[in-house]
Amino acid sequence: MKTTAILALRFSDVRSRLSLAAVLAPDNRELPRGLTLKTGGGTRSMELTLESESSSTSLSTALSLLRDVTLFQEVWLLSRGKDGQVGRADSG
């Protein structure tokens, strides 16, 4: 059984999209055997499609990518100075 996971990301500007793509690229060159990663999207969007024979491989890779995206978002926003506050839905 082949498993597919699709992560769709939207960005406020093209610069942040390009920066995330540059950050993710080195970590995703050598993938485990049987796993494919395709990237696509527009100027302010990115779609990552993972395909694997193993659902656990697709899921663990998707979670890893989401952790990387979250870390990127926090560093990106904090690097923007006072306007770059990281907000959380549960912070009130």
MMTF fields as JSON, N, C-alpha, C and O atoms, coordinates in Angstrom:
{
  "mmtfVersion": "1.0.0",
  "mmtfProducer": "UNKNOWN",
  "numBonds": 367,
  "numAtoms": 368,
  "numGroups": 92,
  "numChains": 1,
  "numModels": 1,
  "chainsPerModel": [1],
  "groupsPerChain": [92],
  "chainIdList": ["A"],
  "bondAtomList": [4, 2, 8, 6, 12, 10, 16, 14, 20, 18, 24, 22, 28, 26, 32, 30, 36, 34, 40, 38, 44, 42, 48, 46, 52, 50, 56, 54, 60, 58, 64, 62, 68, 66, 72, 70, 76, 74, 80, 78, 84, 82, 88, 86, 92, 90, 96, 94, 100, 98, 104, 102, 108, 106, 112, 110, 116, 114, 120, 118, 124, 122, 128, 126, 132, 130, 136, 134, 140, 138, 144, 142, 148, 146, 152, 150, 156, 154, 160, 158, 164, 162, 168, 166, 172, 170, 176, 174, 180, 178, 184, 182, 188, 186, 192, 190, 196, 194, 200, 198, 204, 202, 208, 206, 212, 210, 216, 214, 220, 218, 224, 222, 228, 226, 232, 230, 236, 234, 240, 238, 244, 242, 248, 246, 252, 250, 256, 254, 260, 258, 264, 262, 268, 266, 272, 270, 276, 274, 280, 278, 284, 282, 288, 286, 292, 290, 296, 294, 300, 298, 304, 302, 308, 306, 312, 310, 316, 314, 320, 318, 324, 322, 328, 326, 332, 330, 336, 334, 340, 338, 344, 342, 348, 346, 352, 350, 356, 354, 360, 358, 364, 362],
  "bondOrderList": [1, 1, 1, 1, 1, 1, 1, 1, 1, 1, 1, 1, 1, 1, 1, 1, 1, 1, 1, 1, 1, 1, 1, 1, 1, 1, 1, 1, 1, 1, 1, 1, 1, 1, 1, 1, 1, 1, 1, 1, 1, 1, 1, 1, 1, 1, 1, 1, 1, 1, 1, 1, 1, 1, 1, 1, 1, 1, 1, 1, 1, 1, 1, 1, 1, 1, 1, 1, 1, 1, 1, 1, 1, 1, 1, 1, 1, 1, 1, 1, 1, 1, 1, 1, 1, 1, 1, 1, 1, 1, 1],
  "groupList": [{"groupName": "MET", "atomNameList": ["N", "CA", "C", "O"], "elementList": ["N", "C", "C", "O"], "formalChargeList": [0, 0, 0, 0], "bondAtomList": [1, 0, 2, 1, 3, 2], "bondOrderList": [1, 1, 2], "singleLetterCode": "M", "chemCompType": "L-PEPTIDE LINKING"}, {"groupName": "LYS", "atomNameList": ["N", "CA", "C", "O"], "elementList": ["N", "C", "C", "O"], "formalChargeList": [0, 0, 0, 0], "bondAtomList": [1, 0, 2, 1, 3, 2], "bondOrderList": [1, 1, 2], "singleLetterCode": "K", "chemCompType": "L-PEPTIDE LINKING"}, {"groupName": "THR", "atomNameList": ["N", "CA", "C", "O"], "elementList": ["N", "C", "C", "O"], "formalChargeList": [0, 0, 0, 0], "bondAtomList": [1, 0, 2, 1, 3, 2], "bondOrderList": [1, 1, 2], "singleLetterCode": "T", "chemCompType": "L-PEPTIDE LINKING"}, {"groupName": "ALA", "atomNameList": ["N", "CA", "C", "O"], "elementList": ["N", "C", "C", "O"], "formalChargeList": [0, 0, 0, 0], "bondAtomList": [1, 0, 2, 1, 3, 2], "bondOrderList": [1, 1, 2], "singleLetterCode": "A", "chemCompType": "L-PEPTIDE LINKING"}, {"groupName": "ILE", "atomNameList": ["N", "CA", "C", "O"], "elementList": ["N", "C", "C", "O"], "formalChargeList": [0, 0, 0, 0], "bondAtomList": [1, 0, 2, 1, 3, 2], "bondOrderList": [1, 1, 2], "singleLetterCode": "I", "chemCompType": "L-PEPTIDE LINKING"}, {"groupName": "LEU", "atomNameList": ["N", "CA", "C", "O"], "elementList": ["N", "C", "C", "O"], "formalChargeList": [0, 0, 0, 0], "bondAtomList": [1, 0, 2, 1, 3, 2], "bondOrderList": [1, 1, 2], "singleLetterCode": "L", "chemCompType": "L-PEPTIDE LINKING"}, {"groupName": "ARG", "atomNameList": ["N", "CA", "C", "O"], "elementList": ["N", "C", "C", "O"], "formalChargeList": [0, 0, 0, 0], "bondAtomList": [1, 0, 2, 1, 3, 2], "bondOrderList": [1, 1, 2], "singleLetterCode": "R", "chemCompType": "L-PEPTIDE LINKING"}, {"groupName": "PHE", "atomNameList": ["N", "CA", "C", "O"], "elementList": ["N", "C", "C", "O"], "formalChargeList": [0, 0, 0, 0], "bondAtomList": [1, 0, 2, 1, 3, 2], "bondOrderList": [1, 1, 2], "singleLetterCode": "F", "chemCompType": "L-PEPTIDE LINKING"}, {"groupName": "SER", "atomNameList": ["N", "CA", "C", "O"], "elementList": ["N", "C", "C", "O"], "formalChargeList": [0, 0, 0, 0], "bondAtomList": [1, 0, 2, 1, 3, 2], "bondOrderList": [1, 1, 2], "singleLetterCode": "S", "chemCompType": "L-PEPTIDE LINKING"}, {"groupName": "ASP", "atomNameList": ["N", "CA", "C", "O"], "elementList": ["N", "C", "C", "O"], "formalChargeList": [0, 0, 0, 0], "bondAtomList": [1, 0, 2, 1, 3, 2], "bondOrderList": [1, 1, 2], "singleLetterCode": "D", "chemCompType": "L-PEPTIDE LINKING"}, {"groupName": "VAL", "atomNameList": ["N", "CA", "C", "O"], "elementList": ["N", "C", "C", "O"], "formalChargeList": [0, 0, 0, 0], "bondAtomList": [1, 0, 2, 1, 3, 2], "bondOrderList": [1, 1, 2], "singleLetterCode": "V", "chemCompType": "L-PEPTIDE LINKING"}, {"groupName": "PRO", "atomNameList": ["N", "CA", "C", "O"], "elementList": ["N", "C", "C", "O"], "formalChargeList": [0, 0, 0, 0], "bondAtomList": [1, 0, 2, 1, 3, 2], "bondOrderList": [1, 1, 2], "singleLetterCode": "P", "chemCompType": "L-PEPTIDE LINKING"}, {"groupName": "ASN", "atomNameList": ["N", "CA", "C", "O"], "elementList": ["N", "C", "C", "O"], "formalChargeList": [0, 0, 0, 0], "bondAtomList": [1, 0, 2, 1, 3, 2], "bondOrderList": [1, 1, 2], "singleLetterCode": "N", "chemCompType": "L-PEPTIDE LINKING"}, {"groupName": "GLU", "atomNameList": ["N", "CA", "C", "O"], "elementList": ["N", "C", "C", "O"], "formalChargeList": [0, 0, 0, 0], "bondAtomList": [1, 0, 2, 1, 3, 2], "bondOrderList": [1, 1, 2], "singleLetterCode": "E", "chemCompType": "L-PEPTIDE LINKING"}, {"groupName": "GLY", "atomNameList": ["N", "CA", "C", "O"], "elementList": ["N", "C", "C", "O"], "formalChargeList": [0, 0, 0, 0], "bondAtomList": [1, 0, 2, 1, 3, 2], "bondOrderList": [1, 1, 2], "singleLetterCode": "G", "chemCompType": "PEPTIDE LINKING"}, {"groupName": "GLN", "atomNameList": ["N", "CA", "C", "O"], "elementList": ["N", "C", "C", "O"], "formalChargeList": [0, 0, 0, 0], "bondAtomList": [1, 0, 2, 1, 3, 2], "bondOrderList": [1, 1, 2], "singleLetterCode": "Q", "chemCompType": "L-PEPTIDE LINKING"}, {"groupName": "TRP", "atomNameList": ["N", "CA", "C", "O"], "elementList": ["N", "C", "C", "O"], "formalChargeList": [0, 0, 0, 0], "bondAtomList": [1, 0, 2, 1, 3, 2], "bondOrderList": [1, 1, 2], "singleLetterCode": "W", "chemCompType": "L-PEPTIDE LINKING"}],
  "groupTypeList": [0, 1, 2, 2, 3, 4, 5, 3, 5, 6, 7, 8, 9, 10, 6, 8, 6, 5, 8, 5, 3, 3, 10, 5, 3, 11, 9, 12, 6, 13, 5, 11, 6, 14, 5, 2, 5, 1, 2, 14, 14, 14, 2, 6, 8, 0, 13, 5, 2, 5, 13, 8, 13, 8, 8, 8, 2, 8, 5, 8, 2, 3, 5, 8, 5, 5, 6, 9, 10, 2, 5, 7, 15, 13, 10, 16, 5, 5, 8, 6, 14, 1, 9, 14, 15, 10, 14, 6, 3, 9, 8, 14],
  "groupIdList": [1, 2, 3, 4, 5, 6, 7, 8, 9, 10, 11, 12, 13, 14, 15, 16, 17, 18, 19, 20, 21, 22, 23, 24, 25, 26, 27, 28, 29, 30, 31, 32, 33, 34, 35, 36, 37, 38, 39, 40, 41, 42, 43, 44, 45, 46, 47, 48, 49, 50, 51, 52, 53, 54, 55, 56, 57, 58, 59, 60, 61, 62, 63, 64, 65, 66, 67, 68, 69, 70, 71, 72, 73, 74, 75, 76, 77, 78, 79, 80, 81, 82, 83, 84, 85, 86, 87, 88, 89, 90, 91, 92],
  "secStructList": [7, 7, 3, 3, 3, 3, 3, 3, 3, 3, 7, 1, 1, 2, 2, 2, 2, 2, 2, 2, 2, 2, 2, 2, 6, 4, 4, 4, 1, 1, 7, 7, 6, 6, 3, 3, 3, 3, 3, 3, 7, 7, 6, 6, 3, 3, 3, 3, 3, 3, 3, 3, 1, 7, 2, 2, 2, 2, 2, 2, 2, 2, 2, 2, 2, 2, 2, 2, 2, 2, 2, 2, 2, 2, 2, 2, 2, 2, 2, 6, 4, 4, 4, 7, 7, 7, 7, 7, 4, 4, 4, 7],
  "xCoordList": [0.85, 0.0, 0.897, 1.792, 0.655, 1.405, 0.688, -0.535, 1.461, 0.911, 1.381, 2.551, 0.47, 0.795, 0.393, -0.713, 1.309, 1.03, 1.341, 2.392, 0.43, 0.618, 0.578, -0.381, 1.631, 1.684, 1.563, 2.373, 0.562, 0.346, 0.638, 0.027, 1.573, 1.997, 1.706, 1.845, 1.303, 1.074, 1.972, 2.2, 2.476, 3.429, 2.9, 2.1, 3.362, 2.94, 3.654, 3.159, 4.82, 5.559, 6.468, 6.719, 6.95, 7.778, 9.136, 9.721, 9.631, 10.941, 10.945, 11.9, 9.9, 9.854, 9.712, 10.264, 8.986, 8.869, 10.221, 10.599, 10.952, 12.268, 13.243, 14.065, 13.152, 14.04, 13.764, 14.702, 12.496, 12.171, 12.64, 13.185, 12.439, 12.886, 14.394, 14.869, 15.147, 16.599, 16.997, 17.978, 16.232, 16.518, 16.2, 16.955, 15.114, 14.694, 15.518, 15.681, 16.025, 16.678, 17.828, 17.843, 18.779, 19.901, 19.484, 20.084, 18.488, 18.048, 17.266, 17.091, 16.801, 15.907, 16.479, 15.735, 17.795, 18.432, 18.543, 18.252, 18.962, 19.111, 17.993, 18.05, 16.987, 15.818, 15.952, 16.687, 15.248, 15.252, 14.748, 13.941, 15.225, 14.811, 13.29, 12.722, 12.66, 11.214, 10.401, 9.174, 11.07, 10.375, 10.682, 11.841, 9.648, 9.854, 9.256, 8.244, 9.896, 9.437, 9.407, 10.426, 8.223, 8.059, 7.634, 6.816, 8.198, 7.82, 7.192, 7.541, 6.269, 5.603, 5.01, 5.309, 4.175, 3.518, 3.748, 4.338, 3.259, 3.37, 4.357, 5.211, 4.233, 5.181, 5.011, 5.981, 3.785, 3.557, 2.944, 2.26, 3.194, 2.704, 3.728, 4.545, 3.664, 4.534, 3.73, 3.005, 3.869, 3.216, 4.287, 5.036, 4.342, 5.292, 4.496, 3.602, 4.815, 4.116, 5.081, 6.108, 4.744, 5.548, 4.836, 3.63, 5.575, 5.01, 5.943, 7.161, 5.357, 6.145, 5.293, 4.065, 5.952, 5.267, 4.872, 3.973, 5.537, 5.292, 4.588, 5.087, 3.445, 2.726, 3.522, 3.462, 4.261, 5.044, 6.169, 6.509, 6.747, 7.793, 7.209, 7.791, 6.064, 5.421, 5.052, 5.281, 4.482, 4.043, 5.225, 5.194, 6.254, 7.398, 8.123, 8.613, 8.196, 8.831, 7.986, 8.533, 6.664, 5.776, 5.912, 5.975, 5.958, 6.125, 7.476, 7.566, 8.503, 9.823, 9.825, 10.393, 9.188, 9.089, 8.292, 8.656, 7.215, 6.424, 7.232, 7.105, 8.054, 8.928, 9.91, 10.136, 10.495, 11.427, 10.731, 11.297, 9.524, 8.763, 8.453, 8.568, 8.067, 7.759, 8.999, 8.926, 10.126, 11.371, 11.747, 12.14, 11.628, 11.907, 11.023, 11.501, 9.732, 8.791, 9.191, 9.173, 9.545, 9.914, 11.185, 11.25, 12.196, 13.455, 13.232, 13.752, 12.472, 12.19, 11.498, 11.91, 10.464, 9.722, 10.559, 10.526, 11.302, 12.134, 13.244, 13.651, 13.735, 14.803, 14.301, 15.096, 12.98, 12.405, 12.245, 11.706, 12.7, 12.662, 11.333, 10.618, 10.997, 9.808, 8.514, 7.554, 8.465, 7.255, 7.147, 6.108, 8.213, 8.242, 7.971, 8.796, 6.855, 6.505, 5.839, 4.975, 6.264, 5.675, 4.438, 4.528, 3.278, 2.026, 1.563, 1.806, 0.91, 0.35, -1.144, -1.564, -1.922, -3.376, -3.769, -4.784, -2.966, -3.324, -2.69, -2.788, -2.043, -1.366, -2.285, -1.853, -3.532, -4.52, -4.546, -5.327],
  "yCoordList": [-1.177, 0.0, 1.241, 1.369, 2.123, 3.373, 4.436, 4.562, 5.192, 6.253, 7.599, 7.762, 8.56, 9.911, 10.901, 10.839, 11.816, 12.907, 14.212, 14.344, 15.168, 16.459, 17.556, 17.67, 18.357, 19.517, 20.762, 20.973, 21.574, 22.809, 23.985, 24.123, 24.831, 25.981, 27.265, 27.315, 28.297, 29.621, 30.625, 30.526, 31.586, 32.561, 33.978, 34.245, 34.873, 36.267, 36.971, 37.967, 36.449, 37.061, 36.024, 34.959, 36.342, 35.409, 35.205, 34.126, 36.221, 36.126, 35.03, 34.258, 34.953, 33.925, 32.534, 31.565, 32.427, 31.135, 30.673, 29.517, 31.565, 31.219, 30.867, 29.963, 31.577, 31.304, 29.932, 29.202, 29.568, 28.245, 27.161, 26.145, 27.36, 26.368, 26.156, 25.023, 27.235, 27.131, 26.389, 25.646, 26.596, 25.93, 24.436, 23.617, 24.08, 22.678, 21.851, 20.646, 22.463, 21.724, 20.819, 19.652, 21.286, 20.403, 19.15, 18.091, 19.252, 18.109, 17.081, 15.951, 17.44, 16.558, 16.093, 15.783, 16.046, 15.557, 14.037, 13.392, 13.471, 12.02, 11.472, 11.55, 10.924, 10.403, 8.898, 8.237, 8.36, 6.903, 6.209, 6.766, 5.01, 4.248, 4.037, 3.703, 4.235, 4.054, 5.295, 5.27, 6.387, 7.645, 8.656, 8.842, 9.311, 10.391, 11.672, 11.648, 12.781, 14.099, 14.986, 15.199, 15.5, 16.425, 17.768, 17.838, 18.832, 20.168, 20.923, 20.721, 21.784, 22.609, 23.813, 24.086, 24.524, 25.69, 26.924, 26.887, 28.02, 29.302, 30.212, 29.757, 31.506, 32.466, 32.616, 32.904, 32.423, 32.552, 31.285, 31.331, 30.164, 28.889, 27.8, 27.922, 26.741, 25.605, 24.348, 24.279, 23.37, 22.093, 21.006, 20.854, 20.261, 19.166, 17.866, 17.653, 17.005, 15.733, 14.602, 14.451, 13.81, 12.665, 11.394, 11.256, 10.466, 9.174, 8.087, 8.183, 7.038, 5.927, 4.671, 4.739, 3.535, 2.262, 2.068, 1.284, 2.777, 2.636, 3.877, 4.994, 3.679, 4.821, 5.46, 6.677, 4.674, 5.249, 6.134, 7.136, 5.785, 6.622, 7.943, 8.999, 7.898, 9.139, 10.027, 11.236, 9.422, 10.192, 10.781, 11.958, 9.999, 10.524, 11.612, 12.578, 11.465, 12.499, 13.768, 14.868, 13.637, 14.805, 15.533, 16.762, 14.788, 15.415, 16.115, 17.202, 15.516, 16.137, 17.44, 18.443, 17.412, 18.638, 19.721, 20.895, 19.333, 20.309, 20.915, 22.106, 20.112, 20.656, 21.66, 22.725, 21.324, 22.24, 23.538, 24.62, 23.436, 24.625, 25.489, 26.713, 24.877, 25.621, 26.344, 27.514, 25.653, 26.283, 27.433, 28.502, 27.219, 28.287, 29.496, 30.631, 29.254, 30.35, 31.148, 32.379, 30.465, 31.173, 31.987, 33.141, 31.395, 32.113, 33.255, 34.351, 33.023, 34.049, 35.25, 36.391, 34.998, 36.092, 36.83, 38.059, 36.104, 36.75, 37.576, 38.595, 37.156, 37.9, 39.202, 40.055, 39.354, 40.567, 41.68, 42.738, 41.467, 42.52, 42.62, 41.629, 43.843, 44.044, 43.637, 43.266, 43.697, 43.303, 41.793, 41.281, 41.089, 39.657, 38.849, 38.019, 39.063, 38.306, 37.006, 36.963, 35.954, 34.649, 34.537, 34.591, 34.381, 34.283, 32.851, 32.039, 32.547, 31.218, 31.378, 32.308, 30.489, 30.563, 30.403, 30.947, 29.655, 29.405, 30.408, 30.222, 31.464, 32.403, 33.5, 34.36, 33.477, 34.409, 35.65, 36.543],
  "zCoordList": [0.0, 0.0, 0.0, 0.835, -0.913, -0.983, -0.16, -0.215, 0.597, 1.436, 0.904, 0.561, 0.836, 0.395, 1.479, 2.017, 1.79, 2.731, 2.003, 1.376, 2.09, 1.429, 2.481, 3.244, 2.509, 3.398, 2.525, 1.623, 2.791, 2.035, 2.95, 4.01, 2.54, 3.343, 2.582, 1.36, 3.305, 2.715, 3.426, 4.631, 2.672, 3.185, 2.991, 2.093, 3.848, 3.723, 2.574, 2.047, 2.186, 1.08, 0.422, 0.985, -0.756, -1.517, -0.84, -0.936, -0.165, 0.497, 1.558, 1.642, 2.36, 3.397, 2.767, 3.289, 1.665, 0.98, 0.46, 0.654, -0.197, -0.727, 0.384, 0.233, 1.497, 2.628, 3.226, 3.546, 3.381, 3.909, 2.942, 3.373, 1.663, 0.671, 0.777, 0.686, 0.969, 1.1, 2.373, 2.386, 3.438, 4.705, 4.624, 5.148, 3.987, 3.911, 2.917, 3.111, 1.882, 0.8, 1.248, 0.858, 2.037, 2.386, 3.162, 2.981, 4.006, 4.812, 4.007, 4.463, 2.847, 2.1, 0.769, -0.161, 0.685, -0.54, -0.545, -1.552, 0.575, 0.664, 1.535, 2.762, 0.894, 1.589, 1.782, 1.048, 2.764, 2.931, 1.668, 0.923, 1.439, 0.268, 0.304, 1.344, -0.825, -0.921, -0.607, -0.702, -0.232, 0.078, -1.013, -1.383, -1.53, -2.486, -1.918, -1.218, -2.232, -1.81, -3.038, -3.696, -3.338, -4.454, -3.886, -2.968, -4.44, -3.991, -5.156, -6.318, -4.811, -5.809, -5.116, -3.954, -5.828, -5.257, -6.088, -7.167, -5.545, -6.233, -5.535, -4.775, -5.802, -5.228, -3.721, -3.02, -3.208, -1.765, -1.177, -0.155, -1.827, -1.306, -1.605, -2.518, -0.818, -1.038, -0.736, 0.256, -1.598, -1.376, -1.38, -2.345, -0.292, -0.155, -0.204, 0.615, -1.152, -1.311, -1.007, -1.67, -0.001, 0.407, -0.018, 0.186, -0.606, -0.966, -0.483, -0.636, 0.11, 0.617, 0.656, 0.728, 0.61, 0.779, 2.241, 2.546, 3.135, 4.567, 5.11, 4.968, 5.721, 6.284, 7.42, 7.595, 8.19, 9.289, 8.757, 9.386, 7.62, 7.018, 6.553, 6.802, 5.879, 5.426, 6.604, 6.577, 7.634, 8.797, 9.557, 9.918, 9.805, 10.56, 9.773, 10.36, 8.461, 7.636, 7.621, 7.698, 7.523, 7.557, 8.89, 8.92, 9.99, 11.314, 11.421, 11.991, 10.891, 10.903, 10.104, 10.536, 8.944, 8.138, 8.866, 8.82, 9.532, 10.289, 11.437, 11.72, 12.093, 13.148, 12.554, 13.13, 11.402, 10.736, 10.333, 10.489, 9.824, 9.416, 10.637, 10.569, 11.74, 12.962, 13.484, 13.857, 13.509, 13.959, 13.039, 13.506, 11.732, 10.782, 11.046, 11.059, 11.257, 11.489, 12.731, 12.707, 13.797, 15.017, 14.833, 15.256, 14.206, 13.972, 13.001, 13.21, 11.948, 10.938, 11.582, 11.374, 12.35, 12.971, 14.002, 14.059, 14.81, 15.82, 15.184, 15.742, 14.033, 13.366, 12.757, 12.365, 12.677, 12.092, 13.113, 12.786, 14.343, 15.351, 16.048, 16.198, 16.482, 17.31, 16.624, 17.299, 15.29, 14.571, 14.406, 13.989, 14.73, 14.51, 15.755, 16.139, 16.39, 17.579, 17.182, 16.307, 17.849, 17.585, 18.44, 19.667, 17.817, 18.544, 18.655, 17.762, 19.724, 19.946, 20.209, 20.898, 19.668, 19.851, 21.31, 21.744, 22.076, 23.472, 24.434, 25.647, 23.938, 24.821, 25.342, 26.109, 24.936, 25.472, 24.742, 25.07]
}
